Amino acid sequence: QVQLVESGGGLVQAGGSLRLSCVASGRTFSTYSMGWFRQAPGKEREFVAGISRSGGGSHYAASVLGRFTISRDNAVNTVYLQMNSLEPGDAAVYSCAAQRRLSIDYVSRTAYDYWGQGTQVTVSS
């Protein structure tokens, strides 16, 4: 069992930056690929970014490519999402997720085994 706790959300002006963090419990963090998803009101949860177990591989949604960066530090069981040049369309609840699949599927929500509660990101125009 893995528990995930996100932090770092808040209110930011368009063009600003935020860094989200997700801390995982347990001693097996490095065996999970990690992902960030977001859900805006009235919309389905969507993939944002994913990172491999070692951090050597990553994948991004087209809408955030070049603006967001996912990273992880296995020594402190944490995955990060650096968000730059934020736009009003980025406003959502951001959640991190962990998957144990050997064959990584970053994008599919059903590929992930554990989810955090989420942190709210609000972007003012």
PEGILIN-V599032 format. One record per residue. N is the residue number from 1. RES is the residue in one small letter. PHI is phi in whole degrees, 0 to 359 (* if undefined). PSI is psi in whole degrees, -180 to 180 (999 if undefined). Layout:
N/RES/PHI/PSI, N/RES/PHI/PSI
This chain:
1/q/*/135, 2/v/237/132, 3/q/251/135, 4/l/240/132, 5/v/231/118, 6/e/267/155, 7/s/205/169, 8/g/105/-6, 9/g/288/172, 10/g/163/-165, 11/l/258/131, 12/v/218/150, 13/q/282/154, 14/a/305/136, 15/g/93/-12, 16/g/276/-175, 17/s/228/153, 18/l/216/152, 19/r/238/119, 20/l/268/147, 21/s/234/150, 22/c/222/115, 23/v/259/133, 24/a/253/143, 25/s/277/164, 26/g/91/177, 27/r/250/13, 28/t/244/22, 29/f/304/-40, 30/s/290/-7, 31/t/268/0, 32/y/248/133, 33/s/283/149, 34/m/236/152, 35/g/218/157, 36/w/245/135, 37/f/232/163, 38/r/219/153, 39/q/220/119, 40/a/266/158, 41/p/304/131, 42/g/78/3, 43/k/240/161, 44/e/283/156, 45/r/295/135, 46/e/232/150, 47/f/292/140, 48/v/245/-55, 49/a/200/153, 50/g/219/157, 51/i/218/145, 52/s/284/174, 53/r/301/-42, 54/s/274/-15, 55/g/90/0, 56/g/281/-15, 57/g/232/147, 58/s/210/165, 59/h/210/143, 60/y/229/150, 61/a/292/148, 62/a/301/-32, 63/s/291/-18, 64/v/243/-7, 65/l/301/129, 66/g/91/-14, 67/r/247/-34, 68/f/251/149, 69/t/225/127, 70/i/261/141, 71/s/210/169, 72/r/213/155, 73/d/230/101, 74/n/292/-21, 75/a/291/-26, 76/v/238/19, 77/n/54/43, 78/t/228/139, 79/v/243/143, 80/y/240/157, 81/l/225/107, 82/q/274/122, 83/m/242/116, 84/n/245/163, 85/s/50/49, 86/l/294/145, 87/e/239/157, 88/p/306/-32, 89/g/291/-11, 90/d/276/-9, 91/a/296/129, 92/a/181/174, 93/v/271/124, 94/y/258/130, 95/s/234/144, 96/c/260/158, 97/a/212/154, 98/a/235/139, 99/q/228/148, 100/r/256/0, 101/r/302/136, 102/l/289/-36, 103/s/263/103, 104/i/292/132, 105/d/237/97, 106/y/290/-36, 107/v/276/-36, 108/s/285/128, 109/r/297/-35, 110/t/289/-12, 111/a/282/-14, 112/y/265/141, 113/d/264/-31, 114/y/226/147, 115/w/226/147, 116/g/273/176, 117/q/279/-23, 118/g/102/159, 119/t/224/139, 120/q/276/133, 121/v/241/124, 122/t/239/131, 123/v/239/120, 124/s/266/143, 125/s/267/999
